[in-house]
Amino acid sequence: MASSVDIVIPVYNEEHSLPRCVATLIPFCGSHLGNYDWQVVIADNGSIDGTLRVAERLASENLGHLRVVHLDEKGRGRALKRTWSESDADIRIYMDVDLSTDLIHLPELVDAVRDGSPVATGSRLKRGAHTARSAKREVISRIYNLIIRAVFWSSFSDAQCGFKAVNRRTAEVLVPLVRDNNWFFDTELLILAERNGFGITDIPVSWEEDPDTRVKVVSTALEDLKGLARLRFGGVPRVRAR
């Protein structure tokens, strides 16, 4: 029986970007994930523009391969907790709506989890990765990940790449333990996984910055540092890995 795959796209006020994303992602999945039972899930988290209306129209045009989940509150982490927890898929993925990570790496991500890795994550910093982004984002990202490695002795190279997959057990056991509802969700999940013996596959990716990105780099970095301090001084929750 084919493994099932849910690909979650969290969106906030993306009425213009969403159609381009779906027009690219659905055909790609059809061509490259033929051995899987897959669907795309649009997680509209508190949009105040026409995103929900656009998402519902796209779902009606892609019956069987696209569905919509609406949350009243903002937060990427909140959207992923909801969709990954409600999913019954064997492999649960998320990626950013701008598709900054080249989709050619999607089968690698899926196959890594299918072949036994509890977590797989894209990396813009591992040897073999290719990135095109501003110098400010590059420097902040490298410093942030160096801090994680220094404090937590982590082995993963890029905590915040918006391109991750988990298996069923990881979603069921670890996701409920993640406290952050926003951008720090990614980092917290990876630290939880590593500290609890859930293996992580680091995949070097090709990544290109979206000039229309909604990420506020400095404020997000500060929130991430607060999250790291919480985990460092408050402790990382432990579960028994099997």
HELIX and SHEET records of a PDB file:
HELIX    1   1 SER A   17  HIS A   32  1                                  16    
HELIX    2   2 THR A   51  GLU A   61  1                                  11    
HELIX    3   3 ARG A   76  GLU A   86  1                                  11    
HELIX    4   4 LEU A  103  HIS A  105  5                                   3    
HELIX    5   5 LEU A  106  ARG A  114  1                                   9    
HELIX    6   6 ALA A  135  PHE A  152  1                                  18    
HELIX    7   7 ARG A  168  VAL A  173  1                                   6    
HELIX    8   8 VAL A  175  LEU A  177  5                                   3    
HELIX    9   9 PHE A  185  ARG A  195  1                                  11    
HELIX   10  10 VAL A  217  GLY A  234  1                                  18    
SHEET    1   A 7 LEU A  66  LEU A  71  0                                        
SHEET    2   A 7 ASP A  37  ASN A  45  1                                        
SHEET    3   A 7 SER A   4  VAL A  11  1                                        
SHEET    4   A 7 ILE A  91  MET A  95  1                                        
SHEET    5   A 7 PHE A 163  ASN A 167 -1                                        
SHEET    6   A 7 VAL A 119  SER A 123 -1                                        
SHEET    7   A 7 ILE A 200  PRO A 204  1                                        
SHEET    1   B 2 HIS A 130  ALA A 132  0                                        
SHEET    2   B 2 SER A 206  GLU A 208  1                                        
END                                                                             
